[in-house]
Amino acid sequence: MQTHLPKVEAILVHCSKGINRSPAVAMALNDLFGFGCDPDVLVKQHPEATHRPYDILIQEAKK
């Protein structure tokens, strides 16, 4: 995946019941892969984001 990052223009994260979950997953992917979005701006844009999915993804990535 790292070799494709310069070519990535957008990522769509969809969860049928994930109004709060999808933004958290997108934020975690941004932080893990360095897509360049300002994390503070994302948090302000998506205050509804659930922290648990974010935390789980970050923890799993560290393993």
PQR file of N, CA, C, O and H, with PARSE charges and radii, in Angstrom:
ATOM      1  N   MET A   1       0.821  -1.195   0.000 -0.4000 1.5000
ATOM      2  CA  MET A   1       0.000   0.000   0.000 -0.0000 2.0000
ATOM      3  C   MET A   1       0.866   1.262   0.000  0.5500 1.7000
ATOM      4  O   MET A   1       0.529   2.241  -0.665 -0.5500 1.4000
ATOM      5  N   GLN A   2       1.960   1.246   0.728 -0.4000 1.5000
ATOM      6  CA  GLN A   2       2.796   2.446   0.820 -0.0000 2.0000
ATOM      7  C   GLN A   2       3.252   2.931  -0.554  0.5500 1.7000
ATOM      8  O   GLN A   2       3.384   4.138  -0.761 -0.5500 1.4000
ATOM      9  H   GLN A   2       2.234   0.451   1.269  0.4000 1.0000
ATOM     10  N   THR A   3       3.494   2.025  -1.488 -0.4000 1.5000
ATOM     11  CA  THR A   3       3.957   2.444  -2.802 -0.0000 2.0000
ATOM     12  C   THR A   3       2.869   3.141  -3.606  0.5500 1.7000
ATOM     13  O   THR A   3       3.173   3.848  -4.567 -0.5500 1.4000
ATOM     14  H   THR A   3       3.386   1.045  -1.320  0.4000 1.0000
ATOM     15  N   HIS A   4       1.623   2.957  -3.235 -0.4000 1.5000
ATOM     16  CA  HIS A   4       0.513   3.565  -3.959 -0.0000 2.0000
ATOM     17  C   HIS A   4       0.085   4.911  -3.388  0.5500 1.7000
ATOM     18  O   HIS A   4      -0.694   5.624  -4.020 -0.5500 1.4000
ATOM     19  H   HIS A   4       1.377   2.383  -2.454  0.4000 1.0000
ATOM     20  N   LEU A   5       0.574   5.268  -2.216 -0.4000 1.5000
ATOM     21  CA  LEU A   5       0.119   6.482  -1.553 -0.0000 2.0000
ATOM     22  C   LEU A   5       0.243   7.740  -2.397  0.5500 1.7000
ATOM     23  O   LEU A   5      -0.677   8.557  -2.375 -0.5500 1.4000
ATOM     24  H   LEU A   5       1.206   4.689  -1.703  0.4000 1.0000
ATOM     25  N   PRO A   6       1.322   7.946  -3.138 -0.5600 1.5000
ATOM     26  CA  PRO A   6       1.397   9.172  -3.932  0.2800 2.0000
ATOM     27  C   PRO A   6       0.298   9.268  -4.993  0.5500 1.7000
ATOM     28  O   PRO A   6       0.006  10.362  -5.476 -0.5500 1.4000
ATOM     29  N   LYS A   7      -0.305   8.158  -5.355 -0.4000 1.5000
ATOM     30  CA  LYS A   7      -1.333   8.144  -6.388 -0.0000 2.0000
ATOM     31  C   LYS A   7      -2.743   8.275  -5.819  0.5500 1.7000
ATOM     32  O   LYS A   7      -3.694   8.448  -6.581 -0.5500 1.4000
ATOM     33  H   LYS A   7      -0.068   7.269  -4.963  0.4000 1.0000
ATOM     34  N   VAL A   8      -2.899   8.197  -4.505 -0.4000 1.5000
ATOM     35  CA  VAL A   8      -4.221   8.232  -3.877 -0.0000 2.0000
ATOM     36  C   VAL A   8      -4.739   9.663  -3.846  0.5500 1.7000
ATOM     37  O   VAL A   8      -4.081  10.563  -3.325 -0.5500 1.4000
ATOM     38  H   VAL A   8      -2.127   8.057  -3.886  0.4000 1.0000
ATOM     39  N   GLU A   9      -5.930   9.861  -4.412 -0.4000 1.5000
ATOM     40  CA  GLU A   9      -6.555  11.180  -4.374 -0.0000 2.0000
ATOM     41  C   GLU A   9      -7.697  11.237  -3.372  0.5500 1.7000
ATOM     42  O   GLU A   9      -7.982  12.294  -2.809 -0.5500 1.4000
ATOM     43  H   GLU A   9      -6.465   9.130  -4.835  0.4000 1.0000
ATOM     44  N   ALA A  10      -8.351  10.104  -3.150 -0.4000 1.5000
ATOM     45  CA  ALA A  10      -9.480  10.071  -2.222 -0.0000 2.0000
ATOM     46  C   ALA A  10      -9.705   8.639  -1.759  0.5500 1.7000
ATOM     47  O   ALA A  10      -9.387   7.678  -2.458 -0.5500 1.4000
ATOM     48  H   ALA A  10      -8.120   9.246  -3.608  0.4000 1.0000
ATOM     49  N   ILE A  11     -10.256   8.530  -0.577 -0.4000 1.5000
ATOM     50  CA  ILE A  11     -10.640   7.226  -0.041 -0.0000 2.0000
ATOM     51  C   ILE A  11     -12.069   7.368   0.481  0.5500 1.7000
ATOM     52  O   ILE A  11     -12.390   8.311   1.205 -0.5500 1.4000
ATOM     53  H   ILE A  11     -10.515   9.311  -0.008  0.4000 1.0000
ATOM     54  N   LEU A  12     -12.907   6.429   0.106 -0.4000 1.5000
ATOM     55  CA  LEU A  12     -14.280   6.416   0.577 -0.0000 2.0000
ATOM     56  C   LEU A  12     -14.415   5.317   1.623  0.5500 1.7000
ATOM     57  O   LEU A  12     -14.082   4.159   1.370 -0.5500 1.4000
ATOM     58  H   LEU A  12     -12.646   5.663  -0.482  0.4000 1.0000
ATOM     59  N   VAL A  13     -14.904   5.689   2.792 -0.4000 1.5000
ATOM     60  CA  VAL A  13     -15.165   4.723   3.852 -0.0000 2.0000
ATOM     61  C   VAL A  13     -16.671   4.705   4.059  0.5500 1.7000
ATOM     62  O   VAL A  13     -17.274   5.732   4.373 -0.5500 1.4000
ATOM     63  H   VAL A  13     -15.175   6.629   2.997  0.4000 1.0000
ATOM     64  N   HIS A  14     -17.274   3.542   3.882 -0.4000 1.5000
ATOM     65  CA  HIS A  14     -18.725   3.438   4.022 -0.0000 2.0000
ATOM     66  C   HIS A  14     -19.083   2.314   4.977  0.5500 1.7000
ATOM     67  O   HIS A  14     -18.518   1.222   4.915 -0.5500 1.4000
ATOM     68  H   HIS A  14     -16.784   2.708   3.627  0.4000 1.0000
ATOM     69  N   CYS A  15     -20.015   2.593   5.845 -0.4000 1.5000
ATOM     70  CA  CYS A  15     -20.552   1.593   6.759 -0.0000 2.0000
ATOM     71  C   CYS A  15     -22.056   1.839   6.806  0.5500 1.7000
ATOM     72  O   CYS A  15     -22.490   2.954   7.096 -0.5500 1.4000
ATOM     73  H   CYS A  15     -20.474   3.480   5.895  0.4000 1.0000
ATOM     74  N   SER A  16     -22.847   0.825   6.528 -0.4000 1.5000
ATOM     75  CA  SER A  16     -24.290   1.021   6.405 -0.0000 2.0000
ATOM     76  C   SER A  16     -24.929   1.644   7.644  0.5500 1.7000
ATOM     77  O   SER A  16     -25.897   2.395   7.520 -0.5500 1.4000
ATOM     78  H   SER A  16     -22.495  -0.081   6.292  0.4000 1.0000
ATOM     79  N   LYS A  17     -24.427   1.359   8.796 -0.4000 1.5000
ATOM     80  CA  LYS A  17     -24.953   1.963  10.026 -0.0000 2.0000
ATOM     81  C   LYS A  17     -23.867   2.771  10.726  0.5500 1.7000
ATOM     82  O   LYS A  17     -23.926   2.982  11.937 -0.5500 1.4000
ATOM     83  H   LYS A  17     -23.641   0.750   8.897  0.4000 1.0000
ATOM     84  N   GLY A  18     -22.884   3.219   9.967 -0.4000 1.5000
ATOM     85  CA  GLY A  18     -21.698   3.799  10.583 -0.0000 2.0000
ATOM     86  C   GLY A  18     -21.562   5.296  10.490  0.5500 1.7000
ATOM     87  O   GLY A  18     -20.477   5.801  10.206 -0.5500 1.4000
ATOM     88  H   GLY A  18     -22.836   3.048   8.983  0.4000 1.0000
ATOM     89  N   ILE A  19     -22.644   6.020  10.725 -0.4000 1.5000
ATOM     90  CA  ILE A  19     -22.569   7.479  10.673 -0.0000 2.0000
ATOM     91  C   ILE A  19     -21.475   7.985  11.598  0.5500 1.7000
ATOM     92  O   ILE A  19     -20.790   8.957  11.282 -0.5500 1.4000
ATOM     93  H   ILE A  19     -23.526   5.610  10.956  0.4000 1.0000
ATOM     94  N   ASN A  20     -21.313   7.338  12.727 -0.4000 1.5000
ATOM     95  CA  ASN A  20     -20.280   7.728  13.686 -0.0000 2.0000
ATOM     96  C   ASN A  20     -18.982   6.957  13.484  0.5500 1.7000
ATOM     97  O   ASN A  20     -17.911   7.418  13.878 -0.5500 1.4000
ATOM     98  H   ASN A  20     -21.870   6.548  12.984  0.4000 1.0000
ATOM     99  N   ARG A  21     -19.082   5.791  12.875 -0.4000 1.5000
ATOM    100  CA  ARG A  21     -17.935   4.900  12.722 -0.0000 2.0000
ATOM    101  C   ARG A  21     -17.083   5.250  11.504  0.5500 1.7000
ATOM    102  O   ARG A  21     -15.855   5.241  11.590 -0.5500 1.4000
ATOM    103  H   ARG A  21     -19.952   5.416  12.555  0.4000 1.0000
ATOM    104  N   SER A  22     -17.706   5.551  10.395 -0.4000 1.5000
ATOM    105  CA  SER A  22     -16.963   5.813   9.157 -0.0000 2.0000
ATOM    106  C   SER A  22     -15.957   6.957   9.295  0.5500 1.7000
ATOM    107  O   SER A  22     -14.817   6.806   8.857 -0.5500 1.4000
ATOM    108  H   SER A  22     -18.704   5.558  10.326  0.4000 1.0000
ATOM    109  N   PRO A  23     -16.337   8.105   9.892 -0.5600 1.5000
ATOM    110  CA  PRO A  23     -15.339   9.165  10.057  0.2800 2.0000
ATOM    111  C   PRO A  23     -14.162   8.724  10.920  0.5500 1.7000
ATOM    112  O   PRO A  23     -13.024   9.124  10.674 -0.5500 1.4000
ATOM    113  N   ALA A  24     -14.434   7.898  11.931 -0.4000 1.5000
ATOM    114  CA  ALA A  24     -13.357   7.424  12.809 -0.0000 2.0000
ATOM    115  C   ALA A  24     -12.391   6.537  12.042  0.5500 1.7000
ATOM    116  O   ALA A  24     -11.178   6.628  12.231 -0.5500 1.4000
ATOM    117  H   ALA A  24     -15.359   7.573  12.131  0.4000 1.0000
ATOM    118  N   VAL A  25     -12.919   5.681  11.181 -0.4000 1.5000
ATOM    119  CA  VAL A  25     -12.068   4.813  10.363 -0.0000 2.0000
ATOM    120  C   VAL A  25     -11.244   5.665   9.396  0.5500 1.7000
ATOM    121  O   VAL A  25     -10.047   5.430   9.230 -0.5500 1.4000
ATOM    122  H   VAL A  25     -13.904   5.607  11.028  0.4000 1.0000
ATOM    123  N   ALA A  26     -11.866   6.638   8.768 -0.4000 1.5000
ATOM    124  CA  ALA A  26     -11.143   7.521   7.848 -0.0000 2.0000
ATOM    125  C   ALA A  26     -10.036   8.285   8.568  0.5500 1.7000
ATOM    126  O   ALA A  26      -8.937   8.440   8.034 -0.5500 1.4000
ATOM    127  H   ALA A  26     -12.838   6.830   8.902  0.4000 1.0000
ATOM    128  N   MET A  27     -10.321   8.759   9.769 -0.4000 1.5000
ATOM    129  CA  MET A  27      -9.299   9.484  10.538 -0.0000 2.0000
ATOM    130  C   MET A  27      -8.137   8.578  10.911  0.5500 1.7000
ATOM    131  O   MET A  27      -6.981   8.997  10.862 -0.5500 1.4000
ATOM    132  H   MET A  27     -11.213   8.633  10.202  0.4000 1.0000
ATOM    133  N   ALA A  28      -8.435   7.348  11.281 -0.4000 1.5000
ATOM    134  CA  ALA A  28      -7.363   6.405  11.614 -0.0000 2.0000
ATOM    135  C   ALA A  28      -6.502   6.109  10.393  0.5500 1.7000
ATOM    136  O   ALA A  28      -5.276   6.073  10.496 -0.5500 1.4000
ATOM    137  H   ALA A  28      -9.375   7.008  11.321  0.4000 1.0000
ATOM    138  N   LEU A  29      -7.129   5.897   9.241 -0.4000 1.5000
ATOM    139  CA  LEU A  29      -6.360   5.650   8.019 -0.0000 2.0000
ATOM    140  C   LEU A  29      -5.488   6.857   7.674  0.5500 1.7000
ATOM    141  O   LEU A  29      -4.341   6.696   7.256 -0.5500 1.4000
ATOM    142  H   LEU A  29      -8.125   5.926   9.157  0.4000 1.0000
ATOM    143  N   ASN A  30      -6.024   8.054   7.846 -0.4000 1.5000
ATOM    144  CA  ASN A  30      -5.245   9.264   7.606 -0.0000 2.0000
ATOM    145  C   ASN A  30      -4.019   9.308   8.510  0.5500 1.7000
ATOM    146  O   ASN A  30      -2.916   9.616   8.059 -0.5500 1.4000
ATOM    147  H   ASN A  30      -6.955   8.185   8.185  0.4000 1.0000
ATOM    148  N   ASP A  31      -4.219   9.002   9.778 -0.4000 1.5000
ATOM    149  CA  ASP A  31      -3.096   9.036  10.723 -0.0000 2.0000
ATOM    150  C   ASP A  31      -2.086   7.929  10.455  0.5500 1.7000
ATOM    151  O   ASP A  31      -0.880   8.147  10.569 -0.5500 1.4000
ATOM    152  H   ASP A  31      -5.116   8.752  10.144  0.4000 1.0000
ATOM    153  N   LEU A  32      -2.569   6.746  10.101 -0.4000 1.5000
ATOM    154  CA  LEU A  32      -1.668   5.612   9.874 -0.0000 2.0000
ATOM    155  C   LEU A  32      -0.864   5.741   8.593  0.5500 1.7000
ATOM    156  O   LEU A  32       0.319   5.402   8.562 -0.5500 1.4000
ATOM    157  H   LEU A  32      -3.549   6.569  10.008  0.4000 1.0000
ATOM    158  N   PHE A  33      -1.500   6.228   7.539 -0.4000 1.5000
ATOM    159  CA  PHE A  33      -0.844   6.257   6.235 -0.0000 2.0000
ATOM    160  C   PHE A  33      -0.408   7.648   5.794  0.5500 1.7000
ATOM    161  O   PHE A  33       0.159   7.803   4.712 -0.5500 1.4000
ATOM    162  H   PHE A  33      -2.461   6.503   7.564  0.4000 1.0000
ATOM    163  N   GLY A  34      -0.663   8.654   6.610 -0.4000 1.5000
ATOM    164  CA  GLY A  34      -0.197  10.003   6.318 -0.0000 2.0000
ATOM    165  C   GLY A  34      -0.765  10.581   5.041  0.5500 1.7000
ATOM    166  O   GLY A  34      -0.019  11.046   4.180 -0.5500 1.4000
ATOM    167  H   GLY A  34      -1.124   8.528   7.489  0.4000 1.0000
ATOM    168  N   PHE A  35      -2.090  10.556   4.910 -0.4000 1.5000
ATOM    169  CA  PHE A  35      -2.716  11.075   3.698 -0.0000 2.0000
ATOM    170  C   PHE A  35      -2.644  12.591   3.594  0.5500 1.7000
ATOM    171  O   PHE A  35      -2.929  13.151   2.535 -0.5500 1.4000
ATOM    172  H   PHE A  35      -2.696  10.178   5.610  0.4000 1.0000
ATOM    173  N   GLY A  36      -2.272  13.256   4.664 -0.4000 1.5000
ATOM    174  CA  GLY A  36      -2.040  14.689   4.590 -0.0000 2.0000
ATOM    175  C   GLY A  36      -3.153  15.568   5.113  0.5500 1.7000
ATOM    176  O   GLY A  36      -3.015  16.791   5.118 -0.5500 1.4000
ATOM    177  H   GLY A  36      -2.041  12.801   5.524  0.4000 1.0000
ATOM    178  N   CYS A  37      -4.253  14.982   5.553 -0.4000 1.5000
ATOM    179  CA  CYS A  37      -5.312  15.801   6.140 -0.0000 2.0000
ATOM    180  C   CYS A  37      -4.932  16.150   7.575  0.5500 1.7000
ATOM    181  O   CYS A  37      -4.396  15.315   8.303 -0.5500 1.4000
ATOM    182  H   CYS A  37      -4.366  13.988   5.549  0.4000 1.0000
ATOM    183  N   ASP A  38      -5.207  17.361   7.966 -0.4000 1.5000
ATOM    184  CA  ASP A  38      -4.901  17.809   9.319 -0.0000 2.0000
ATOM    185  C   ASP A  38      -5.847  17.105  10.294  0.5500 1.7000
ATOM    186  O   ASP A  38      -7.060  17.292  10.210 -0.5500 1.4000
ATOM    187  H   ASP A  38      -5.642  18.039   7.374  0.4000 1.0000
ATOM    188  N   PRO A  39      -5.310  16.292  11.225 -0.5600 1.5000
ATOM    189  CA  PRO A  39      -6.160  15.565  12.171  0.2800 2.0000
ATOM    190  C   PRO A  39      -7.069  16.472  12.999  0.5500 1.7000
ATOM    191  O   PRO A  39      -8.206  16.101  13.289 -0.5500 1.4000
ATOM    192  N   ASP A  40      -6.586  17.652  13.385 -0.4000 1.5000
ATOM    193  CA  ASP A  40      -7.406  18.569  14.178 -0.0000 2.0000
ATOM    194  C   ASP A  40      -8.605  19.077  13.377  0.5500 1.7000
ATOM    195  O   ASP A  40      -9.699  19.241  13.918 -0.5500 1.4000
ATOM    196  H   ASP A  40      -5.662  17.954  13.150  0.4000 1.0000
ATOM    197  N   VAL A  41      -8.392  19.321  12.100 -0.4000 1.5000
ATOM    198  CA  VAL A  41      -9.484  19.762  11.226 -0.0000 2.0000
ATOM    199  C   VAL A  41     -10.514  18.636  11.072  0.5500 1.7000
ATOM    200  O   VAL A  41     -11.719  18.883  11.118 -0.5500 1.4000
ATOM    201  H   VAL A  41      -7.503  19.188  11.661  0.4000 1.0000
ATOM    202  N   LEU A  42     -10.039  17.409  10.890 -0.4000 1.5000
ATOM    203  CA  LEU A  42     -10.963  16.280  10.750 -0.0000 2.0000
ATOM    204  C   LEU A  42     -11.822  16.100  11.999  0.5500 1.7000
ATOM    205  O   LEU A  42     -13.017  15.826  11.892 -0.5500 1.4000
ATOM    206  H   LEU A  42      -9.060  17.208  10.853  0.4000 1.0000
ATOM    207  N   VAL A  43     -11.230  16.249  13.169 -0.4000 1.5000
ATOM    208  CA  VAL A  43     -11.982  16.113  14.418 -0.0000 2.0000
ATOM    209  C   VAL A  43     -13.056  17.196  14.505  0.5500 1.7000
ATOM    210  O   VAL A  43     -14.174  16.926  14.944 -0.5500 1.4000
ATOM    211  H   VAL A  43     -10.259  16.471  13.256  0.4000 1.0000
ATOM    212  N   LYS A  44     -12.728  18.411  14.092 -0.4000 1.5000
ATOM    213  CA  LYS A  44     -13.709  19.506  14.119 -0.0000 2.0000
ATOM    214  C   LYS A  44     -14.812  19.288  13.087  0.5500 1.7000
ATOM    215  O   LYS A  44     -15.972  19.613  13.340 -0.5500 1.4000
ATOM    216  H   LYS A  44     -11.820  18.631  13.736  0.4000 1.0000
ATOM    217  N   GLN A  45     -14.455  18.737  11.924 -0.4000 1.5000
ATOM    218  CA  GLN A  45     -15.438  18.495  10.872 -0.0000 2.0000
ATOM    219  C   GLN A  45     -16.364  17.333  11.204  0.5500 1.7000
ATOM    220  O   GLN A  45     -17.495  17.283  10.723 -0.5500 1.4000
ATOM    221  H   GLN A  45     -13.513  18.473  11.718  0.4000 1.0000
ATOM    222  N   HIS A  46     -15.893  16.405  12.021 -0.4000 1.5000
ATOM    223  CA  HIS A  46     -16.656  15.192  12.333 -0.0000 2.0000
ATOM    224  C   HIS A  46     -16.726  14.950  13.844  0.5500 1.7000
ATOM    225  O   HIS A  46     -16.175  13.969  14.343 -0.5500 1.4000
ATOM    226  H   HIS A  46     -14.973  16.445  12.412  0.4000 1.0000
ATOM    227  N   PRO A  47     -17.395  15.836  14.563 -0.5600 1.5000
ATOM    228  CA  PRO A  47     -17.477  15.657  16.023  0.2800 2.0000
ATOM    229  C   PRO A  47     -18.279  14.418  16.424  0.5500 1.7000
ATOM    230  O   PRO A  47     -18.211  13.967  17.568 -0.5500 1.4000
ATOM    231  N   GLU A  48     -19.036  13.876  15.472 -0.4000 1.5000
ATOM    232  CA  GLU A  48     -19.843  12.689  15.752 -0.0000 2.0000
ATOM    233  C   GLU A  48     -19.037  11.397  15.731  0.5500 1.7000
ATOM    234  O   GLU A  48     -19.548  10.344  16.110 -0.5500 1.4000
ATOM    235  H   GLU A  48     -19.091  14.242  14.543  0.4000 1.0000
ATOM    236  N   ALA A  49     -17.793  11.466  15.295 -0.4000 1.5000
ATOM    237  CA  ALA A  49     -16.956  10.266  15.155 -0.0000 2.0000
ATOM    238  C   ALA A  49     -16.799   9.538  16.489  0.5500 1.7000
ATOM    239  O   ALA A  49     -16.544  10.145  17.529 -0.5500 1.4000
ATOM    240  H   ALA A  49     -17.378  12.322  14.986  0.4000 1.0000
ATOM    241  N   THR A  50     -16.957   8.240  16.422 -0.4000 1.5000
ATOM    242  CA  THR A  50     -16.819   7.381  17.592 -0.0000 2.0000
ATOM    243  C   THR A  50     -15.340   7.062  17.799  0.5500 1.7000
ATOM    244  O   THR A  50     -14.652   6.668  16.858 -0.5500 1.4000
ATOM    245  H   THR A  50     -17.163   7.747  15.578  0.4000 1.0000
ATOM    246  N   HIS A  51     -14.857   7.228  19.005 -0.4000 1.5000
ATOM    247  CA  HIS A  51     -13.428   7.049  19.264 -0.0000 2.0000
ATOM    248  C   HIS A  51     -12.999   5.583  19.301  0.5500 1.7000
ATOM    249  O   HIS A  51     -11.845   5.276  19.002 -0.5500 1.4000
ATOM    250  H   HIS A  51     -15.415   7.549  19.770  0.4000 1.0000
ATOM    251  N   ARG A  52     -13.896   4.681  19.661 -0.4000 1.5000
ATOM    252  CA  ARG A  52     -13.516   3.268  19.805 -0.0000 2.0000
ATOM    253  C   ARG A  52     -12.965   2.663  18.514  0.5500 1.7000
ATOM    254  O   ARG A  52     -11.905   2.039  18.560 -0.5500 1.4000
ATOM    255  H   ARG A  52     -14.833   4.931  19.904  0.4000 1.0000
ATOM    256  N   PRO A  53     -13.628   2.816  17.365 -0.5600 1.5000
ATOM    257  CA  PRO A  53     -13.055   2.239  16.137  0.2800 2.0000
ATOM    258  C   PRO A  53     -11.677   2.831  15.818  0.5500 1.7000
ATOM    259  O   PRO A  53     -10.773   2.118  15.383 -0.5500 1.4000
ATOM    260  N   TYR A  54     -11.532   4.124  16.037 -0.4000 1.5000
ATOM    261  CA  TYR A  54     -10.239   4.776  15.813 -0.0000 2.0000
ATOM    262  C   TYR A  54      -9.169   4.135  16.698  0.5500 1.7000
ATOM    263  O   TYR A  54      -8.106   3.743  16.216 -0.5500 1.4000
ATOM    264  H   TYR A  54     -12.266   4.703  16.391  0.4000 1.0000
ATOM    265  N   ASP A  55      -9.460   4.034  17.986 -0.4000 1.5000
ATOM    266  CA  ASP A  55      -8.496   3.481  18.934 -0.0000 2.0000
ATOM    267  C   ASP A  55      -8.116   2.046  18.585  0.5500 1.7000
ATOM    268  O   ASP A  55      -6.943   1.677  18.648 -0.5500 1.4000
ATOM    269  H   ASP A  55     -10.323   4.353  18.377  0.4000 1.0000
ATOM    270  N   ILE A  56      -9.106   1.241  18.219 -0.4000 1.5000
ATOM    271  CA  ILE A  56      -8.839  -0.164  17.870 -0.0000 2.0000
ATOM    272  C   ILE A  56      -7.939  -0.250  16.642  0.5500 1.7000
ATOM    273  O   ILE A  56      -6.981  -1.023  16.635 -0.5500 1.4000
ATOM    274  H   ILE A  56     -10.058   1.541  18.167  0.4000 1.0000
ATOM    275  N   LEU A  57      -8.228   0.524  15.615 -0.4000 1.5000
ATOM    276  CA  LEU A  57      -7.391   0.484  14.403 -0.0000 2.0000
ATOM    277  C   LEU A  57      -5.956   0.908  14.692  0.5500 1.7000
ATOM    278  O   LEU A  57      -5.014   0.287  14.199 -0.5500 1.4000
ATOM    279  H   LEU A  57      -9.006   1.152  15.621  0.4000 1.0000
ATOM    280  N   ILE A  58      -5.789   1.944  15.473 -0.4000 1.5000
ATOM    281  CA  ILE A  58      -4.439   2.418  15.806 -0.0000 2.0000
ATOM    282  C   ILE A  58      -3.703   1.350  16.620  0.5500 1.7000
ATOM    283  O   ILE A  58      -2.534   1.066  16.360 -0.5500 1.4000
ATOM    284  H   ILE A  58      -6.554   2.448  15.873  0.4000 1.0000
ATOM    285  N   GLN A  59      -4.384   0.762  17.600 -0.4000 1.5000
ATOM    286  CA  GLN A  59      -3.750  -0.295  18.417 -0.0000 2.0000
ATOM    287  C   GLN A  59      -3.344  -1.484  17.576  0.5500 1.7000
ATOM    288  O   GLN A  59      -2.242  -2.008  17.735 -0.5500 1.4000
ATOM    289  H   GLN A  59      -5.334   0.992  17.812  0.4000 1.0000
ATOM    290  N   GLU A  60      -4.217  -1.920  16.683 -0.4000 1.5000
ATOM    291  CA  GLU A  60      -3.906  -3.084  15.837 -0.0000 2.0000
ATOM    292  C   GLU A  60      -2.757  -2.793  14.889  0.5500 1.7000
ATOM    293  O   GLU A  60      -1.946  -3.674  14.604 -0.5500 1.4000
ATOM    294  H   GLU A  60      -5.113  -1.495  16.554  0.4000 1.0000
ATOM    295  N   ALA A  61      -2.685  -1.578  14.405 -0.4000 1.5000
ATOM    296  CA  ALA A  61      -1.598  -1.228  13.489 -0.0000 2.0000
ATOM    297  C   ALA A  61      -0.241  -1.249  14.180  0.5500 1.7000
ATOM    298  O   ALA A  61       0.783  -1.484  13.539 -0.5500 1.4000
ATOM    299  H   ALA A  61      -3.344  -0.863  14.637  0.4000 1.0000
ATOM    300  N   LYS A  62      -0.233  -1.007  15.469 -0.4000 1.5000
ATOM    301  CA  LYS A  62       1.020  -0.993  16.224 -0.0000 2.0000
ATOM    302  C   LYS A  62       1.556  -2.386  16.515  0.5500 1.7000
ATOM    303  O   LYS A  62       2.723  -2.546  16.873 -0.5500 1.4000
ATOM    304  H   LYS A  62      -1.064  -0.816  15.990  0.4000 1.0000
ATOM    305  N   LYS A  63       0.696  -3.403  16.359 -0.4000 1.5000
ATOM    306  CA  LYS A  63       1.128  -4.778  16.663 -0.0000 2.0000
ATOM    307  C   LYS A  63       2.062  -5.317  15.612  0.5500 1.7000
ATOM    308  O   LYS A  63       2.517  -6.456  15.715 -0.5500 1.4000
ATOM    309  H   LYS A  63      -0.252  -3.273  16.068  0.4000 1.0000
TER
END
